[in-house]
Amino acid sequence: MIASLSRVFHIVWKETIQLGRDRRMFGMVLLMPVMELFIFGYVVATDVTDIAIAVCDYDQSAASRTYVDQLVHSGYFRVASSCASMNEVSGLLDRGDVKVVLTIPPDFSMRLKRGQPADVMAAVDGSNSNTATIAAAYLEQITLTEAVNVQFPDRAAGLKLVEHPTVALEPRVWFNPELRSVRYMVPAIICVLLMESLVILTAVAIVREKEQGTMEQLIVTPIRPFELIAGKGIPFIGLGYINMAVVLLAGTFWFDVHITGSLTLLLGFSLLFILTCLGMGLVVSSISNTQQQASMAGQFLLLPNMFFSGFMFPIASMPPMVQKFTYIIPLRYYITIVRGIFLKGVGWSELKDEAAVLLVFGVVIFGLASASFRKQIR
């Protein structure tokens, strides 16, 4: 037992020295997560603001101007153009000058003075379905505070009428009251970057041994496969936590996304996912003979994890067969854990099922790595 631990320690020490000498890779490990965090944080955002609208105001009253000002002051809309008649609506939408054309009828203010709901018509550019859906939802939500009905014309289905309700709806949003998409994205970005760095770096580090011929030196030693796997994996556990710490600090102090739950619990659950990623990297290395093959195989594993984990697209909106497929995606469970701790502050009792699944993944994948990894050159 002591001899086995000694051999593992020497492999760990060797890998640590090798990582320290490869300054370019170490710099990439520190800088790449921050760069990708900024890219995802600013570019991959679901917030839609500053929507360009045109207003056809046939009423030209103080009430109609107040209504338009309320839309602008919400921060979601800006008046980019005006139109004199309905004939200009198609042209504005066809050219892409605006995304919404709002038509206010001439009896708008008169109906409000009489205490009757006033109707407005909103023609929305549906070429981008996401923007159109969000713009329509914003209009509906803002209109709930006014005695205004909104009509959305549809050439195929006629008119969709959103009526001012008799009972006012006052929604309360939990966990993310400002509805900031970056607060939802940053925890998931931590998960994706952790998997991206560990799977590929682990696979490349082992395949490099084959390319440089140093694997032959390990073959003639009394080191057993499990000891070699453990010795090579332990330094990358530390590297994973360094990677995670860098992204946590950047997300906290730059994007103002603070962790709500227990940091200790997050670090403990992260170990399960790190072990799963290391096992995946070891499996990739066992079937690769060059660093290019290892990098491409690692990317092949990353893509389904990114698309089917709920990182960018809600799992509930996927087809039923695809939803079943997501159960074999390890990243799905880790994203649920990290978002739960970050946003909701949940604890062990709420996340024990996801942790158990990650533990099973780690054991199975490490078992495959041990079975496929042999002290021989393939």
Secondary structure, 3 states (H helix, E strand, C coil): CHHHHHHHHHHHHHHHHHHHHCHHHHHHHHHHHHHHHHHHHHCCCCCCCCEEEEEEECCCCHHHHHHHHHHHHCCCEEEEEECCCHHHHHHHHHHCCCCEEEEECCCHHHHHHCCCCEEEEEEECCCCHHHHHHHHHHHHHHHCCCCEEEEEEECCCEEEEECCCCCCCCCCCCCCCCCCHHHHHHHHHHHHHHHHHHHHHHHHHHHHHHHHCHHHHHHCCCCCHHHHHHHHHHHHHHHHHHHHHHHHHHHHHCCCCCCCCCHHHHHHHHHHHHHHHHHHHHHHHHCCCCHHHHHHHHHHHHHHHHHCCCCCCCHHHCCHHHHHHHHHCHHHHHHHHHHHHHHHCCCHHHHHHHHHHHHHHHHHHHHHHHHHCCCCCC
